[in-house]
Amino acid sequence: MDDINLFISYSHKDAGYLQKIKQYCLSFADGQNVKIWDDGKLKLGEEWDDGIKASLRKADIVLLLISIDFLQSAYINNIELKASFERHAKKECVIIPVFVRYCRIDKNSPISTLQGFPNDGSFLSEIEDGKIDRYYVTLEDKLKNVVTELRNERKYKKEAQNNNAIAVEVENSEQAQKRLCVIAPDNSSGNWLKEAFKNQAEDETEHKNWPFEIIDYTNMADLSGSIFTIHIFTSEEDLDNRNLVSLFRETTYDDKELQKKSVILWVSSTDLADKLPLDMKACSVVTGTKPVEVINRINILEAERMDSIKRKKEQFAQQLNVYLLYDFQKDHKNAIRIQLKKELEKRNEIMPFFAPPLPQTGEIEEQLLNSKGVILFYGNSDANWYCSWQAKVQKLNSLKGRAVCISEPQKTDKIQEDVNTVAFLVMQDEQMLPENLTKFINDLKRSA
């Protein structure tokens, strides 16, 4: 697992809460590769200002222990909060306020825009000793969920980048200009075979609409711009020609770009073919002096190339972002939602994104704008939550596909009272979930 860096910002007057949170809520950190940093980790002789700033720059999660002393600290306000919210605005970290001692949060403060803990308006200092353990366990669960979602987001982004890069490469290969470069020894036999091949190619072009343009080799640009390269060898002297042999090896092995091209070795006789080095024999070899044999080999290789492109296009088509929107607090452990998540993750043609555990202001709306499709999960959330999001989703012109997945209880009542069955595909039978999801994705691909 990749490391997740967690930075704790706090006032030294709240050091007791820091220790309790580390003890009760972050004991899972070592097993989950979560690296916790607070200013107690500063080394002897280390510049504390530099150490704090360096740790903030690489933090994935910033935990704010909110109290009146925290809010009145000039260093926390000017350095730690400023840097954290700058990175938060760039989606480089998640900020989680933990309200430890009673204080007023200015409505204009960026902290007021964040979902914190506890989320009922209380502070840890106000909770009775007999109940505080339950709060710490709840906070631990929430932090674990944040870590899991961050890892999933990293995974999906990495997979999306890799798949989309392959998709672009495949598209470029399909659209590549059909050029063919010929390299021959500068002697009578080599020139004769090269001219014979050109004449045969002209005949194929005239009578069979053969699509390839033939060019003579002049420099490496000719090789990188050609789908096929033909290397002609007519004698043992040609095999001893360092320039010809090194050019062949450079074409087939050294250049990463050229590795994607097809190389054909054309030797004039069987005796000469037997004397080829092993690395040359491993290439596609045509023996004899009939240029039509080379044409036939090119046609076979081109058919294989196009078939490979077709398979890769199906496997690595640029993926469509699909957002699974649900009430994290009420439905994260819903069995149907978990089944839907697993089904989404199986589909290569889409890139699924999921509701964050602690959504920041505008974060969900921004993710929806970057998505081609959305599945709105209606489980244990209340009707106001669902209907509000349904209305927002319905108005987004950027979305090409909209679906609602309904979970018990009261499926029938939900459909009759809340769900827009005209504008949304409705998924309600878990037995049919894979089939319904396939229909949603196929409709999405057609409209996108």
N, C-alpha and C positions, 0 to 999 in steps of 0.2 A: 504494500500500500504506500502511496505517496504520503509524505508528511503534510499534516495540517498544522499551521502555526497559529496559536491562540495567545493574544496579548491582553493582559489585564491592566486596566487603568484605574487607579484608586488613590484615595487620600490615605496617608499613613495613619490618620486617626481611625481609619476603618480596617486596620490590619487584622483585627480579630475576625471580621467577616471574610476577609481574603482567605485566611487560613481555613475557616469552616467550609467555604465554597470549594477550595482545593481538596479538602479532605472528603467532603460528602458528595460533591457534584462532579469532580474531575478525576476520581480514582480510576476511571476507565481509560484515561488518556494514554498511558504507556502501551496498553494492549491494542490501541487503535492508531498508534503512530501520531498522536496529537502532542505537539511540542508546546508546553506552557511557558510563557515568559511574563515575569513581573520584575520590578526593579531590584528585587532580592536576588536575581540571577546575575547582577553586575559583578564582575570579577574585581579582585583587589587591584587598585591602580588604574582601572579602566575609567575613561572619561564618561561619567554617567549620562551626560546630555547626548553624546555620540551613540552610546549603547542603546538608549531608549529610542532614538530616531531610527537607528539601523533595524531594531526589532519591529518597530511600527511599519517600516517600509515593506517587510516581508510577511506581515500578519494577514492571515486569511479570515480570522475572527477576532473582533475586538470586544472585550467584555468591559463594560463601564459600571463600576460600583458607585451608584448615585447617592450622594448625601449633601448636606449643606456645605461641608468642608470640601468636598469634591468640586461643587459648583463655584466655590469662592477661590479655588486655587488658580493663580495666574498661570503657572506652568502648564497645568492640565488644559486650561482654556486656550492658551496661545500656541501650545506645541502639540499636545497629544490629541485633543479634540479636533483642532484645525487639520492636522495631517490625516486623522482617521476619516473625517467627513469628506475630505478631498478625494481620498482613495475610494470611499464608499460611493461617491457620485460617479466614479469611473467603473463601478462594479468590480473593484479589486478586492474588496473585503466586505464582510457582514458585521454590522455593529449591533450588539445586544445590550441594552441597558438593564441592570439589575438594581432595583430600588431598595437600598439597605436601611437608610435612616430618613425620617420624614423631612421633606423640604418641598418648596414650590418650584415647579418647572415652568419657566417663562414660556408663554405660548409662541413666542417668536424664536425660541431656541430650537435648533435642529433636532435636539433630543426628543422634543414633543411630537415629532413626526414618526418616531420609531415605536414598534410594538415591543414592550419590555416585559419584565417579570418582577414581581407578580403583575398580572394584567387586570386585576380587579381594583386597582387604585390603592392597595395597601402597601406597606413597607415591611421588610423582614424584621425590623426592630419592634414592630407592633404585634407580631404574631406570638401567641402564647407558646411557652416552652414545650408543652405537650403536643403541639401541632407543627412546630417548626421542621421536624424531621420529614414530614410529608411534603412540605414545600421544597425542601432540598432534593428529595427524590424526584419530584416533578421537574425541577430545574435541570437535574441530571438527564432526564429523558429528553427534554427539549434540546439540550446541548448535543446529545448523541444524535438526535434527528438532524440538527443543523450540519454536523460533521458528515453524516451519511449523504445528505442532499448535496453538499459541496463536492463530495467524491463522485457522486453520480453525474453532476454537472460537468466536472472535469472529464470524466470518461466519455460522455456523449459528445462534448465539444471536440475532443481528440479524435473520436471515431468519425465525426462529421467532417473534420478537416481532412483526414486521411482519405475517406471515401470520395469527397468532392474533388480532391487533388487527382485521384485516379480517374474520376469521371471526366475531368478536363483533359487529362492525357489521352483517354480513349477517344474523346471527341476530336482532339487534334489529329490522332492517328487516322480516324475515319475520313477526315477532311483533307488529309495530306495530299499534295500534288503528286500525281502518279509519274514520278521520274525514275529513270534507271541509269545508273552510271557504269560505264565500261572501262576497265583497266587492262591494258594489254602490253606485252613486251614490245619494245621498239625494234622489231625485226620483221622480215618478210612474212614469216608464218603467223606471227601475232597480228600484224596488220591485216593479213588476208582473212583470218577468222573474225576479226572485229568488223571488217567491211561486209563479210558474208552475213554476220548477225544483223547488221544494220539493214541490209537489203531484205532479209527475211522479215524483220520488224516492220519495214515499210509496207511489205506485201500484206502482213497481218492487219495493219492499220487500215489499209485501203479496202480490203475485202471482208474483214471481220470486225472492224471498228475496235481494234486493239487499243487500249487506252493509254499506253505508256509512251512517254517522251524519252528518247535516247540521247544521252550526253556523254562526251569523252571526259575522262578525269583530267582536271587541271589543278585542283587544290582540295583541301579537306571540306570546304564548303559544299563542293559537289556531292561528297559522301553524306554529309549531314542533311542535305536537302533531297536525298534520293531514298525511295522505299527499298529498292534492291541495288546491290552492287555485284557486278560480274567480274571476277578475276580470271584472266586467261593465262594458262601456262602451256607451252608447246614443246619444251625440251628440258633435259636435266640442267642445261645452262641457265634456264629461267628459274629453276628451283635454287640455283646457287646465287641468283641475283638478289643481293641483300635489300636493295630498294623495293623490289616487288614483294619479297617475302615479308619484310617489316611492315609494308603498307597493308598487306593482307592481315597480319596479326594486329596491327593497330585498329583496323576496321572491326575486327571480330572480338577483340578483348579489351583494349585499353580505354576507348572512349565510351563513357556511360550512355551518352545519347545514341551512339552508333550501335550499341548492344541491342537496341530495339529494332534495328534494321535486319533484313535478311541478306545473307551473303551466299553467292553461288560461285563455286569453283569449277571452271571449265578447262579440262585437260584434254589434249588432242589424241591420246592413245591409252590403251589399257596398260601397256608397260610403264608408261609415265605415272598412271594412277597408282600402280603398285608401289612406286618409289616415293609416294607422298609421305611426309611426316605424319605422325598420328593425329596431331591437332588439326591438320588439313583434312585428313580422312573423316574427321568428325563433322566436317562442314557438309553442306549439300553439294555433292559432286556430280557433274555431268561429264561423261566420257565420250570421245569421238569428235568428228568434225562437222556434224550436222547441226546447224543453228536452230532448226525446228525443235530439236530435243531440248535446247535451252529455253525456247519459248514455252514449250509444254511444262517444263519444270517451274517456270515463273508463274504460269497460270494455276498450277497446283498450289504453290506457296501463297499466291494472292488469295485463292479461295479459302485456304486455311487461316490466313490473316483476317479476312473479313468475318469468318465464322467466329474467330476468337474475339474480335471487336463486338460482335453481336452479343456473345455470352457476357462479356464484361459490361456492356451497356445495361444489360438486364440486372446484373449484380451490383454495379456501382453507379447507377444513375444518380444524379445529384439529388440529395434527399430533401424531402419536404418536411418542414418543421410542423409538428403537431403538438399542441399544448393541452395537457390534461389539467383542467381547472377544477379544484375541489376545496372544500373547507378543511384545511389541514388539521385544525384542532378537533374536529368532530368525526372526520372520515379517514384519517390516515391509516387506521387499523381495520377499516371496513374490508371484509373478505372479497366482495365483488370489485371494489376499487383496486385491491391488490392483484386480483386475477386480470383485470383490464390492463394494469401497468405491465404485467408480465407478457400479455399478448402484444402490447405496443412494442416492447423491447425486442420481440422476435422478428419484427418486420424490417427488412433491410432498406425498403424504399422510403421510409420515413425516419425522421430524427425526433424522438419524443422528448418533451420537456414537461416538468411537473411543478405543481404549486409549491412555493417555498414554505418552510415551516414558520418563518417570521417575515411575512411580506412587508417591504418598505413602501412608502408612499409612491404610487405610480408604477411600481415594479411589475405588477401583473399586467396593467394596461400596456406597458412597453413591450412585454414579452408577447402579448397577443398581437400587437402590431407587427412583430417580426415573425409571426407564424402564418402558415397557409391554411391550417385547419385547427379546430378546437373541439374537444370533447368536454362537455360540462357535466360533472358528476353530481347527481342529486341523491344523497343518501340521508344522513342524520342531520344535515344542516336545516335551518328553519326556512320557511317559505320566503321570507323577506330577503334573506341572503341569496337564495336561488333566483328569485324573480328579478332582483336587481342586476345580477350578472347576466341573466338571460337577455335582458333588455339591452345591456351594453354590448354583448356579443353580437346580437342581431343587427346592430347599427354599423358594425365594422365592415367596410367595403373591402378591406385588405384580405379578409378571410374567404377562402374558396370552399370550405367545407365546415359544417356545423353539426354536431351530434350531441345528444343527451343520453347519458347512461343512468338508469334509474335503479335504485336499490330499495329493498323493503326498509321500513314499513310503508304501508298505504300506497303501493304502486299505482293502483287504479285511481285513487283520489288525486294523487300528484298529477297524473296525466290529464285528468278532467279539469282540474282547477288551475294548474300552474304551467304545465309544459306546452310550448307552442309546437304542435305536431306538424304544422305546415312548413315552417321555416327550418325545422331541425329533424334530422334522422333520430329516431328514438330506439335505444337499445334497452331492453328490460328483462330479457330471458337469458340468464347466465349460460344456459345450454347452447344458445345461439350466438354467444358473444363473439367467437372467432369469425363466424360467417358474417355477422353484422359489421364487424370491424373491417373485414375484407371489402364489403360493399362501400363502406365509408371511404376507405383508401382508394378504391378504384374510381369512385366519383370525384374524389379530390384530385387525383392524377389527371383525369379528363378535363376538369375545369381549370386546373393550374397550367 
